[in-house]
Amino acid sequence: MKMPDTLVIQSLRQIVEHKQHAKVTHPHGAKPQRVDLFTASAILALYDGLASSPANQAKLVSYPIPVMAHIAFKLLANARQSL
């Protein structure tokens, strides 16, 4: 069952679709974070990769944007090392 996208994920998808950067406000964050295309793409790749586990998707979205980016880039680096 596909989980509906939250406002954060919708904003990230819009950044990727328009190939731009934008300020994204997380519901739990104090101020908007500026997110670029590369960061939005990395976070969405991780989020879409977790499609088989809606609980893990919800957990990822509950984190602030900088934490989501850190997790995505850490997994990206690990994937490149294993090649």
C-alpha positions as CSV (number, residue, x, y, z in Angstrom):
1,M,0.0,0.0,0.0
2,K,1.5,3.3,-1.1
3,M,1.7,6.0,1.6
4,P,0.4,9.5,0.5
5,D,3.2,12.0,0.1
6,T,3.6,14.6,2.9
7,L,4.0,18.3,2.2
8,V,7.8,17.9,2.6
9,I,7.9,15.1,0.0
10,Q,5.6,17.0,-2.3
11,S,7.9,20.0,-2.1
12,L,11.0,17.9,-2.8
13,R,9.2,16.3,-5.8
14,Q,8.5,19.8,-7.1
15,I,12.1,20.8,-6.8
16,V,13.2,17.8,-8.8
17,E,10.4,18.2,-11.4
18,H,11.4,21.9,-12.0
19,K,15.1,21.3,-11.6
20,Q,15.3,24.2,-9.1
21,H,16.1,24.9,-5.5
22,A,13.5,26.1,-2.9
23,K,12.9,26.7,0.7
24,V,11.1,23.7,2.3
25,T,9.4,24.1,5.7
26,H,9.3,20.9,7.7
27,P,6.3,20.7,10.1
28,H,8.7,20.1,13.1
29,G,11.3,22.6,12.0
30,A,11.6,26.1,13.3
31,K,12.6,27.8,10.0
32,P,12.6,26.9,6.3
33,Q,15.6,25.0,4.9
34,R,16.9,25.7,1.4
35,V,17.1,22.5,-0.6
36,D,18.9,22.1,-3.9
37,L,18.2,19.7,-6.7
38,F,20.9,17.2,-5.8
39,T,19.8,17.0,-2.1
40,A,16.1,16.7,-3.1
41,S,16.9,13.9,-5.5
42,A,19.0,12.0,-3.0
43,I,16.2,12.2,-0.3
44,L,13.5,11.1,-2.8
45,A,15.6,8.2,-4.0
46,L,15.9,7.0,-0.4
47,Y,12.2,7.7,0.3
48,D,11.1,5.8,-2.9
49,G,13.4,3.0,-2.1
50,L,11.6,2.5,1.2
51,A,8.2,2.1,-0.7
52,S,7.9,-1.5,0.6
53,S,7.9,-0.3,4.2
54,P,5.5,2.6,4.9
55,A,6.6,2.5,8.5
56,N,10.2,3.3,7.5
57,Q,9.0,6.0,5.1
58,A,7.0,7.6,7.9
59,K,10.1,7.5,10.2
60,L,12.2,9.1,7.5
61,V,9.8,11.9,7.0
62,S,9.6,12.6,10.7
63,Y,13.2,13.6,10.8
64,P,14.3,17.2,10.1
65,I,15.4,17.9,6.5
66,P,19.2,18.1,7.4
67,V,19.0,14.7,9.0
68,M,17.1,13.2,6.0
69,A,19.9,14.6,3.8
70,H,22.6,13.2,6.0
71,I,21.1,9.7,5.9
72,A,20.6,9.8,2.1
73,F,24.1,11.0,1.4
74,K,25.6,8.4,3.9
75,L,23.7,5.6,2.1
76,L,24.7,7.0,-1.3
77,A,28.4,7.0,-0.2
78,N,28.1,3.4,1.0
79,A,26.5,2.3,-2.3
80,R,29.3,3.9,-4.3
81,Q,32.0,2.2,-2.2
82,S,30.4,-1.2,-2.8
83,L,30.6,-0.8,-6.5
